[in-house]
Structure formats: C-alpha cells, structure tokens
Amino acid sequence: MIGQFQELTAFTLVQLGDVRITIGSLIAAVLVMAAFMVVSMAAGRAIKRMRRNSTRRAAALYLVEKIVTYGLTFFGIAAGLSALGLNLASIAVFAGGLGIGIGLGLQGVVKEFFSGLVLIFDNVINVGDYIELESGTRGVVHEIGPRATRVRNNDNIDILLPNSFLIENQVTNWTLKGDTRRIHIPFGVAYGVDKEKVRDAVLEAARAVPFTLPETETRKAQVWLTSFGDSSLNFELLVWPTLDAVKRPRAMEAAYTWAIDDALRKAGIEIPFPQRDIRLRGFFGHEGEDALTALRLERPTPAPEEAPVVSSTNDAAEDLMQPAEEPEALEAETDDNKES
C-alpha cells in the first residue's frame, strides 16, 4: 500500500528542463500555498479586529494589515513554487509567461494593484476618511482593496472606485487633517428686517444644535449678509460642527436649516416671498410688518399679537446625534454572525 502511494506521488506530470513536477510535489505546493493563505486570512482578521477597537491607530493598523496579508500571500506563492521543485531558471520562464499574459490583458489589473499600494502608503486617503469627487459623489472610505477602493455614502450604498481614479483625479478629503470644518448654511429674510435681530436669533439657534462645537477665538459662529436678492436679504450662517456631522452633510444642512426656520418664526421674522405675492397680500391686509415698512405701506392697527411659540422636532439633528457607523462595522457584524 505504501509502495503504491509512493509510486503515485512520484508519477511525473510534466518535465520542465531538469525539473520534474510530480503529483507529490504538486500536492505539497498546494498544501503550502493553502497554509499560507489560511495564515494570511487569520492574521488579517486579527489585525482588523484590533483596528476596529482603536481609533487613533486605525490608519497605521490598516497599513500593517495590508503589508502582512500581501506579504504572507506572496511568500506563500514563492514557497509553493519552491515546493513544486522550480528553480530560478524555471521561475524566470514562469515570469516570462506572466509578462506575456500582462501584455495581453492584465495591464489594468496590475495598474490598479500598484495604485492601491500607493494609496495605502501615501497616507493621503485613509480608511474612515470622508471624501468628495468632482462629480459630487461623497462617502466614507471603507476599504482600499487590490483593485478598487470601496466608498460608502450616507444612504448605505457602496461605490467602487478604481484605485488609479483616486490618484489621477481631484479628490476632496473632508477629514484629512483637523477635527472639524466650517460650514455655510444659506437663508433669506424679507426686506426691512432688523439685521441684528436676525443675527441674534440665528446664532442662538445654531449654538443650541447639539453637534455645534463650543466657540473659540478662531472658531466662532457668524451670520453674514451676502447679497440683496430680488425679494430677500440673503444671509449665510457660518458654523463649526463636529467631525461626525461633517461626514453627513445633507443631514447636517437640513438640521441647521430646520433650526434657523424655527428661530425666525419664534422671533416673528418673515421669510420672503416674491414681490408680486407680497403686493397682493398687502391689498387684502395680510402683509407682514417688515415688508410693509419696506414698501412704505400702512395697515389698520389691529390688536397686538404675541409671536407664536414654535416647538418642533428636528429630525435631522436627532439623526445626526445617533452613533455614526464606523468603517468595517457592517463587515464586523457579518463576521460575527458567521462565527456564531
């Protein structure tokens, strides 16, 4: 029985010069490569778990993860070829054949692979960064793979971008340096309003939004009068939110806009309408006080009314206060489910 097994493993499959590739050497090569692949996957998974639990060293651990997994994979291939019995001359022949294959159709694969290595070592785009492309596509970088970078937008949609695309095109990294960014929120009010009243009301509302950072000498919330519109004074709120809010710009802008509308209504400041609509309202006696003053119109003096008390639920602000999903969080949940 043992003799038959030895004869089977010694059976020559192919002869490459002085090298004989037998069934035994082929099995040994496959086992060596498989062992290195298993070790590479286990090491990568262990480092990934460490990276999920570390916020400050996430970028460095991601680099270590890729170096270890790629290194073990390449070393396993080399060890497998050695177990197969190939010498340097044979490997040179193999490399020549691989070069022909690359010349025939693998240029793109090799280009994306080395572009991915550049992205990993360049440290300009890291896992967890919030980026924006010229097309307007925005999202959090979740993985820099050997072929493509996976970006997940705030609608939980994964976008696959070729690695070379991020190197050859302009990319805005919103979270590369620093702990926040200044955000501009436009709004308008009717002509004739007290600008100081608008400023005080909007600043108070912005500071009450839970993800607005405390003000410092260099980072203060401001209200700018930016232009004179056809039927409105156009303002901008300039505010410094948290970095987690910056990563969700649509919800953040919606939350501040909601808060501004509540503040203007509470202060009795009129939001503008086109002038033709304002004149019709004035004819029927329903014009706002600020617009009447600007148009030099008068109305019968009714009994004074108190400004309505505004109380509303800011859904966008509440959504932004929920814990943000960390990169690889979904993958972690999937891995845990598989292990269980």
TORKOL-4160 file (C-alpha; in steps of 0.2 Angstrom, whole numbers, padded with zeros to 4 digits, m for minus):
340
<pt num="1" X="0000" Y="0000" Z="0000"/>
<pt num="2" X="0014" Y="0012" Z="0005"/>
<pt num="3" X="0024" Y="0007" Z="m0011"/>
<pt num="4" X="0009" Y="0011" Z="m0022"/>
<pt num="5" X="0006" Y="0028" Z="m0014"/>
<pt num="6" X="0025" Y="0032" Z="m0016"/>
<pt num="7" X="0024" Y="0027" Z="m0034"/>
<pt num="8" X="0008" Y="0038" Z="m0036"/>
<pt num="9" X="0016" Y="0053" Z="m0029"/>
<pt num="10" X="0032" Y="0050" Z="m0039"/>
<pt num="11" X="0022" Y="0050" Z="m0055"/>
<pt num="12" X="0029" Y="0064" Z="m0067"/>
<pt num="13" X="0016" Y="0076" Z="m0073"/>
<pt num="14" X="0027" Y="0087" Z="m0083"/>
<pt num="15" X="0045" Y="0090" Z="m0087"/>
<pt num="16" X="0052" Y="0107" Z="m0087"/>
<pt num="17" X="0070" Y="0105" Z="m0092"/>
<pt num="18" X="0079" Y="0097" Z="m0077"/>
<pt num="19" X="0064" Y="0099" Z="m0066"/>
<pt num="20" X="0051" Y="0086" Z="m0064"/>
<pt num="21" X="0034" Y="0091" Z="m0057"/>
<pt num="22" X="0026" Y="0076" Z="m0049"/>
<pt num="23" X="0010" Y="0073" Z="m0041"/>
<pt num="24" X="0018" Y="0073" Z="m0024"/>
<pt num="25" X="0027" Y="0090" Z="m0027"/>
<pt num="26" X="0011" Y="0097" Z="m0034"/>
<pt num="27" X="0001" Y="0091" Z="m0018"/>
<pt num="28" X="0015" Y="0099" Z="m0007"/>
<pt num="29" X="0014" Y="0115" Z="m0016"/>
<pt num="30" X="m0004" Y="0116" Z="m0015"/>
<pt num="31" X="m0004" Y="0112" Z="0004"/>
<pt num="32" X="0010" Y="0125" Z="0007"/>
<pt num="33" X="0000" Y="0139" Z="m0003"/>
<pt num="34" X="m0016" Y="0134" Z="0006"/>
<pt num="35" X="m0007" Y="0135" Z="0023"/>
<pt num="36" X="0000" Y="0152" Z="0020"/>
<pt num="37" X="m0017" Y="0158" Z="0013"/>
<pt num="38" X="m0026" Y="0152" Z="0029"/>
<pt num="39" X="m0012" Y="0161" Z="0040"/>
<pt num="40" X="m0014" Y="0177" Z="0030"/>
<pt num="41" X="m0033" Y="0177" Z="0032"/>
<pt num="42" X="m0032" Y="0174" Z="0050"/>
<pt num="43" X="m0018" Y="0187" Z="0053"/>
<pt num="44" X="m0028" Y="0200" Z="0043"/>
<pt num="45" X="m0044" Y="0196" Z="0053"/>
<pt num="46" X="m0035" Y="0198" Z="0069"/>
<pt num="47" X="m0027" Y="0215" Z="0064"/>
<pt num="48" X="m0044" Y="0221" Z="0058"/>
<pt num="49" X="m0052" Y="0217" Z="0075"/>
<pt num="50" X="m0038" Y="0227" Z="0083"/>
<pt num="51" X="m0041" Y="0241" Z="0071"/>
<pt num="52" X="m0060" Y="0242" Z="0075"/>
<pt num="53" X="m0056" Y="0244" Z="0093"/>
<pt num="54" X="m0043" Y="0258" Z="0090"/>
<pt num="55" X="m0047" Y="0275" Z="0084"/>
<pt num="56" X="m0031" Y="0283" Z="0084"/>
<pt num="57" X="m0020" Y="0270" Z="0076"/>
<pt num="58" X="m0033" Y="0264" Z="0063"/>
<pt num="59" X="m0023" Y="0271" Z="0048"/>
<pt num="60" X="m0007" Y="0263" Z="0054"/>
<pt num="61" X="m0015" Y="0246" Z="0058"/>
<pt num="62" X="m0024" Y="0246" Z="0041"/>
<pt num="63" X="m0006" Y="0248" Z="0033"/>
<pt num="64" X="0000" Y="0234" Z="0044"/>
<pt num="65" X="m0014" Y="0223" Z="0039"/>
<pt num="66" X="m0011" Y="0225" Z="0021"/>
<pt num="67" X="0008" Y="0223" Z="0022"/>
<pt num="68" X="0005" Y="0207" Z="0032"/>
<pt num="69" X="m0008" Y="0199" Z="0021"/>
<pt num="70" X="0000" Y="0204" Z="0005"/>
<pt num="71" X="0017" Y="0198" Z="0011"/>
<pt num="72" X="0011" Y="0181" Z="0018"/>
<pt num="73" X="0002" Y="0179" Z="0001"/>
<pt num="74" X="0017" Y="0182" Z="m0010"/>
<pt num="75" X="0028" Y="0172" Z="0002"/>
<pt num="76" X="0016" Y="0158" Z="0001"/>
<pt num="77" X="0016" Y="0158" Z="m0018"/>
<pt num="78" X="0035" Y="0158" Z="m0018"/>
<pt num="79" X="0036" Y="0144" Z="m0005"/>
<pt num="80" X="0023" Y="0134" Z="m0015"/>
<pt num="81" X="0034" Y="0136" Z="m0031"/>
<pt num="82" X="0049" Y="0130" Z="m0022"/>
<pt num="83" X="0040" Y="0115" Z="m0015"/>
<pt num="84" X="0035" Y="0112" Z="m0033"/>
<pt num="85" X="0053" Y="0110" Z="m0037"/>
<pt num="86" X="0055" Y="0125" Z="m0048"/>
<pt num="87" X="0072" Y="0133" Z="m0048"/>
<pt num="88" X="0077" Y="0151" Z="m0053"/>
<pt num="89" X="0078" Y="0147" Z="m0071"/>
<pt num="90" X="0060" Y="0139" Z="m0071"/>
<pt num="91" X="0054" Y="0154" Z="m0061"/>
<pt num="92" X="0061" Y="0166" Z="m0074"/>
<pt num="93" X="0052" Y="0156" Z="m0088"/>
<pt num="94" X="0036" Y="0157" Z="m0077"/>
<pt num="95" X="0039" Y="0176" Z="m0075"/>
<pt num="96" X="0041" Y="0177" Z="m0094"/>
<pt num="97" X="0025" Y="0169" Z="m0097"/>
<pt num="98" X="0016" Y="0180" Z="m0084"/>
<pt num="99" X="0024" Y="0195" Z="m0093"/>
<pt num="100" X="0016" Y="0189" Z="m0109"/>
<pt num="101" X="m0001" Y="0187" Z="m0100"/>
<pt num="102" X="0001" Y="0205" Z="m0093"/>
<pt num="103" X="0005" Y="0211" Z="m0110"/>
<pt num="104" X="m0011" Y="0203" Z="m0117"/>
<pt num="105" X="m0024" Y="0210" Z="m0105"/>
<pt num="106" X="m0018" Y="0212" Z="m0087"/>
<pt num="107" X="m0011" Y="0229" Z="m0088"/>
<pt num="108" X="m0026" Y="0236" Z="m0080"/>
<pt num="109" X="m0026" Y="0224" Z="m0065"/>
<pt num="110" X="m0008" Y="0227" Z="m0062"/>
<pt num="111" X="m0010" Y="0246" Z="m0063"/>
<pt num="112" X="m0025" Y="0246" Z="m0050"/>
<pt num="113" X="m0015" Y="0235" Z="m0039"/>
<pt num="114" X="0000" Y="0246" Z="m0038"/>
<pt num="115" X="m0011" Y="0261" Z="m0037"/>
<pt num="116" X="m0019" Y="0253" Z="m0022"/>
<pt num="117" X="m0002" Y="0251" Z="m0014"/>
<pt num="118" X="0002" Y="0270" Z="m0017"/>
<pt num="119" X="m0014" Y="0275" Z="m0009"/>
<pt num="120" X="m0010" Y="0264" Z="0006"/>
<pt num="121" X="0007" Y="0270" Z="0009"/>
<pt num="122" X="0004" Y="0288" Z="0003"/>
<pt num="123" X="m0007" Y="0291" Z="0019"/>
<pt num="124" X="m0017" Y="0305" Z="0010"/>
<pt num="125" X="m0033" Y="0294" Z="0009"/>
<pt num="126" X="m0036" Y="0283" Z="0023"/>
<pt num="127" X="m0050" Y="0271" Z="0029"/>
<pt num="128" X="m0063" Y="0281" Z="0038"/>
<pt num="129" X="m0060" Y="0297" Z="0028"/>
<pt num="130" X="m0074" Y="0307" Z="0021"/>
<pt num="131" X="m0070" Y="0311" Z="0003"/>
<pt num="132" X="m0079" Y="0320" Z="m0011"/>
<pt num="133" X="m0076" Y="0318" Z="m0030"/>
<pt num="134" X="m0078" Y="0331" Z="m0044"/>
<pt num="135" X="m0094" Y="0323" Z="m0049"/>
<pt num="136" X="m0102" Y="0326" Z="m0032"/>
<pt num="137" X="m0100" Y="0308" Z="m0026"/>
<pt num="138" X="m0097" Y="0308" Z="m0007"/>
<pt num="139" X="m0094" Y="0295" Z="0006"/>
<pt num="140" X="m0083" Y="0287" Z="0019"/>
<pt num="141" X="m0069" Y="0276" Z="0013"/>
<pt num="142" X="m0072" Y="0258" Z="0020"/>
<pt num="143" X="m0058" Y="0248" Z="0011"/>
<pt num="144" X="m0043" Y="0251" Z="m0001"/>
<pt num="145" X="m0043" Y="0234" Z="m0010"/>
<pt num="146" X="m0031" Y="0227" Z="m0023"/>
<pt num="147" X="m0042" Y="0233" Z="m0037"/>
<pt num="148" X="m0054" Y="0246" Z="m0031"/>
<pt num="149" X="m0057" Y="0257" Z="m0016"/>
<pt num="150" X="m0074" Y="0255" Z="m0008"/>
<pt num="151" X="m0083" Y="0271" Z="m0003"/>
<pt num="152" X="m0100" Y="0270" Z="0006"/>
<pt num="153" X="m0111" Y="0285" Z="0005"/>
<pt num="154" X="m0124" Y="0290" Z="0019"/>
<pt num="155" X="m0138" Y="0281" Z="0010"/>
<pt num="156" X="m0128" Y="0265" Z="0014"/>
<pt num="157" X="m0123" Y="0262" Z="m0004"/>
<pt num="158" X="m0106" Y="0255" Z="m0008"/>
<pt num="159" X="m0097" Y="0264" Z="m0023"/>
<pt num="160" X="m0082" Y="0255" Z="m0030"/>
<pt num="161" X="m0069" Y="0267" Z="m0037"/>
<pt num="162" X="m0054" Y="0261" Z="m0047"/>
<pt num="163" X="m0038" Y="0264" Z="m0037"/>
<pt num="164" X="m0030" Y="0274" Z="m0051"/>
<pt num="165" X="m0045" Y="0285" Z="m0052"/>
<pt num="166" X="m0041" Y="0292" Z="m0035"/>
<pt num="167" X="m0023" Y="0295" Z="m0040"/>
<pt num="168" X="m0026" Y="0303" Z="m0057"/>
<pt num="169" X="m0042" Y="0314" Z="m0052"/>
<pt num="170" X="m0045" Y="0328" Z="m0040"/>
<pt num="171" X="m0052" Y="0322" Z="m0023"/>
<pt num="172" X="m0058" Y="0332" Z="m0009"/>
<pt num="173" X="m0054" Y="0324" Z="0008"/>
<pt num="174" X="m0065" Y="0332" Z="0021"/>
<pt num="175" X="m0057" Y="0324" Z="0036"/>
<pt num="176" X="m0039" Y="0323" Z="0032"/>
<pt num="177" X="m0032" Y="0335" Z="0045"/>
<pt num="178" X="m0041" Y="0344" Z="0059"/>
<pt num="179" X="m0056" Y="0340" Z="0070"/>
<pt num="180" X="m0069" Y="0350" Z="0060"/>
<pt num="181" X="m0073" Y="0361" Z="0045"/>
<pt num="182" X="m0083" Y="0377" Z="0044"/>
<pt num="183" X="m0100" Y="0375" Z="0035"/>
<pt num="184" X="m0110" Y="0388" Z="0026"/>
<pt num="185" X="m0129" Y="0387" Z="0028"/>
<pt num="186" X="m0138" Y="0400" Z="0016"/>
<pt num="187" X="m0155" Y="0408" Z="0021"/>
<pt num="188" X="m0165" Y="0423" Z="0017"/>
<pt num="189" X="m0177" Y="0435" Z="0025"/>
<pt num="190" X="m0189" Y="0449" Z="0020"/>
<pt num="191" X="m0183" Y="0467" Z="0016"/>
<pt num="192" X="m0184" Y="0479" Z="0030"/>
<pt num="193" X="m0180" Y="0467" Z="0044"/>
<pt num="194" X="m0168" Y="0471" Z="0059"/>
<pt num="195" X="m0152" Y="0463" Z="0054"/>
<pt num="196" X="m0146" Y="0462" Z="0072"/>
<pt num="197" X="m0162" Y="0453" Z="0077"/>
<pt num="198" X="m0159" Y="0441" Z="0063"/>
<pt num="199" X="m0141" Y="0438" Z="0068"/>
<pt num="200" X="m0145" Y="0436" Z="0086"/>
<pt num="201" X="m0159" Y="0424" Z="0083"/>
<pt num="202" X="m0150" Y="0413" Z="0071"/>
<pt num="203" X="m0134" Y="0412" Z="0081"/>
<pt num="204" X="m0144" Y="0407" Z="0096"/>
<pt num="205" X="m0152" Y="0393" Z="0086"/>
<pt num="206" X="m0136" Y="0387" Z="0079"/>
<pt num="207" X="m0127" Y="0386" Z="0096"/>
<pt num="208" X="m0142" Y="0376" Z="0103"/>
<pt num="209" X="m0139" Y="0362" Z="0089"/>
<pt num="210" X="m0132" Y="0348" Z="0099"/>
<pt num="211" X="m0117" Y="0344" Z="0087"/>
<pt num="212" X="m0111" Y="0363" Z="0086"/>
<pt num="213" X="m0094" Y="0364" Z="0093"/>
<pt num="214" X="m0090" Y="0376" Z="0108"/>
<pt num="215" X="m0084" Y="0393" Z="0101"/>
<pt num="216" X="m0065" Y="0398" Z="0102"/>
<pt num="217" X="m0056" Y="0414" Z="0097"/>
<pt num="218" X="m0053" Y="0406" Z="0080"/>
<pt num="219" X="m0069" Y="0396" Z="0078"/>
<pt num="220" X="m0084" Y="0407" Z="0080"/>
<pt num="221" X="m0102" Y="0405" Z="0073"/>
<pt num="222" X="m0106" Y="0420" Z="0062"/>
<pt num="223" X="m0120" Y="0427" Z="0052"/>
<pt num="224" X="m0115" Y="0436" Z="0035"/>
<pt num="225" X="m0126" Y="0447" Z="0024"/>
<pt num="226" X="m0120" Y="0440" Z="0007"/>
<pt num="227" X="m0132" Y="0449" Z="m0006"/>
<pt num="228" X="m0148" Y="0458" Z="m0010"/>
<pt num="229" X="m0159" Y="0446" Z="m0019"/>
<pt num="230" X="m0175" Y="0450" Z="m0029"/>
<pt num="231" X="m0186" Y="0448" Z="m0014"/>
<pt num="232" X="m0175" Y="0444" Z="0000"/>
<pt num="233" X="m0160" Y="0449" Z="0010"/>
<pt num="234" X="m0148" Y="0434" Z="0008"/>
<pt num="235" X="m0138" Y="0428" Z="0023"/>
<pt num="236" X="m0126" Y="0414" Z="0027"/>
<pt num="237" X="m0124" Y="0405" Z="0044"/>
<pt num="238" X="m0106" Y="0400" Z="0046"/>
<pt num="239" X="m0104" Y="0387" Z="0060"/>
<pt num="240" X="m0091" Y="0374" Z="0066"/>
<pt num="241" X="m0100" Y="0357" Z="0068"/>
<pt num="242" X="m0092" Y="0340" Z="0075"/>
<pt num="243" X="m0082" Y="0330" Z="0063"/>
<pt num="244" X="m0095" Y="0316" Z="0063"/>
<pt num="245" X="m0108" Y="0329" Z="0057"/>
<pt num="246" X="m0097" Y="0334" Z="0043"/>
<pt num="247" X="m0097" Y="0317" Z="0037"/>
<pt num="248" X="m0116" Y="0318" Z="0035"/>
<pt num="249" X="m0118" Y="0335" Z="0026"/>
<pt num="250" X="m0135" Y="0333" Z="0019"/>
<pt num="251" X="m0142" Y="0329" Z="0036"/>
<pt num="252" X="m0132" Y="0342" Z="0044"/>
<pt num="253" X="m0138" Y="0356" Z="0032"/>
<pt num="254" X="m0156" Y="0350" Z="0035"/>
<pt num="255" X="m0154" Y="0351" Z="0054"/>
<pt num="256" X="m0147" Y="0369" Z="0054"/>
<pt num="257" X="m0160" Y="0374" Z="0041"/>
<pt num="258" X="m0174" Y="0367" Z="0052"/>
<pt num="259" X="m0166" Y="0376" Z="0067"/>
<pt num="260" X="m0165" Y="0393" Z="0058"/>
<pt num="261" X="m0183" Y="0392" Z="0052"/>
<pt num="262" X="m0189" Y="0389" Z="0070"/>
<pt num="263" X="m0179" Y="0403" Z="0076"/>
<pt num="264" X="m0185" Y="0415" Z="0063"/>
<pt num="265" X="m0203" Y="0410" Z="0066"/>
<pt num="266" X="m0201" Y="0412" Z="0085"/>
<pt num="267" X="m0193" Y="0429" Z="0083"/>
<pt num="268" X="m0208" Y="0435" Z="0071"/>
<pt num="269" X="m0196" Y="0437" Z="0057"/>
<pt num="270" X="m0204" Y="0435" Z="0040"/>
<pt num="271" X="m0197" Y="0423" Z="0027"/>
<pt num="272" X="m0198" Y="0432" Z="0010"/>
<pt num="273" X="m0210" Y="0429" Z="m0005"/>
<pt num="274" X="m0209" Y="0436" Z="m0022"/>
<pt num="275" X="m0214" Y="0454" Z="m0023"/>
<pt num="276" X="m0230" Y="0451" Z="m0033"/>
<pt num="277" X="m0236" Y="0440" Z="m0020"/>
<pt num="278" X="m0232" Y="0452" Z="m0006"/>
<pt num="279" X="m0242" Y="0466" Z="m0015"/>
<pt num="280" X="m0257" Y="0455" Z="m0017"/>
<pt num="281" X="m0256" Y="0451" Z="0002"/>
<pt num="282" X="m0255" Y="0470" Z="0006"/>
<pt num="283" X="m0270" Y="0473" Z="m0004"/>
<pt num="284" X="m0280" Y="0461" Z="0007"/>
<pt num="285" X="m0272" Y="0467" Z="0023"/>
<pt num="286" X="m0262" Y="0452" Z="0026"/>
<pt num="287" X="m0244" Y="0459" Z="0023"/>
<pt num="288" X="m0230" Y="0456" Z="0035"/>
<pt num="289" X="m0224" Y="0471" Z="0045"/>
<pt num="290" X="m0206" Y="0471" Z="0039"/>
<pt num="291" X="m0212" Y="0471" Z="0021"/>
<pt num="292" X="m0225" Y="0485" Z="0024"/>
<pt num="293" X="m0212" Y="0496" Z="0031"/>
<pt num="294" X="m0200" Y="0492" Z="0016"/>
<pt num="295" X="m0214" Y="0496" Z="0004"/>
<pt num="296" X="m0220" Y="0511" Z="0014"/>
<pt num="297" X="m0237" Y="0504" Z="0016"/>
<pt num="298" X="m0249" Y="0506" Z="0031"/>
<pt num="299" X="m0262" Y="0494" Z="0038"/>
<pt num="300" X="m0276" Y="0497" Z="0051"/>
<pt num="301" X="m0269" Y="0494" Z="0068"/>
<pt num="302" X="m0276" Y="0478" Z="0075"/>
<pt num="303" X="m0274" Y="0472" Z="0092"/>
<pt num="304" X="m0256" Y="0467" Z="0096"/>
<pt num="305" X="m0252" Y="0449" Z="0095"/>
<pt num="306" X="m0239" Y="0439" Z="0103"/>
<pt num="307" X="m0226" Y="0430" Z="0092"/>
<pt num="308" X="m0231" Y="0412" Z="0090"/>
<pt num="309" X="m0222" Y="0399" Z="0101"/>
<pt num="310" X="m0213" Y="0387" Z="0090"/>
<pt num="311" X="m0210" Y="0370" Z="0096"/>
<pt num="312" X="m0205" Y="0357" Z="0083"/>
<pt num="313" X="m0194" Y="0341" Z="0081"/>
<pt num="314" X="m0178" Y="0342" Z="0071"/>
<pt num="315" X="m0177" Y="0325" Z="0064"/>
<pt num="316" X="m0160" Y="0328" Z="0055"/>
<pt num="317" X="m0152" Y="0334" Z="0071"/>
<pt num="318" X="m0159" Y="0319" Z="0080"/>
<pt num="319" X="m0152" Y="0308" Z="0067"/>
<pt num="320" X="m0135" Y="0316" Z="0067"/>
<pt num="321" X="m0134" Y="0313" Z="0086"/>
<pt num="322" X="m0135" Y="0294" Z="0083"/>
<pt num="323" X="m0118" Y="0285" Z="0084"/>
<pt num="324" X="m0111" Y="0285" Z="0066"/>
<pt num="325" X="m0107" Y="0268" Z="0058"/>
<pt num="326" X="m0088" Y="0265" Z="0059"/>
<pt num="327" X="m0079" Y="0259" Z="0044"/>
<pt num="328" X="m0080" Y="0240" Z="0043"/>
<pt num="329" X="m0094" Y="0239" Z="0056"/>
<pt num="330" X="m0106" Y="0230" Z="0044"/>
<pt num="331" X="m0092" Y="0218" Z="0040"/>
<pt num="332" X="m0089" Y="0215" Z="0058"/>
<pt num="333" X="m0107" Y="0211" Z="0061"/>
<pt num="334" X="m0106" Y="0199" Z="0046"/>
<pt num="335" X="m0090" Y="0190" Z="0053"/>
<pt num="336" X="m0098" Y="0188" Z="0070"/>
<pt num="337" X="m0114" Y="0181" Z="0063"/>
<pt num="338" X="m0103" Y="0168" Z="0053"/>
<pt num="339" X="m0093" Y="0164" Z="0068"/>
<pt num="340" X="m0108" Y="0161" Z="0078"/>
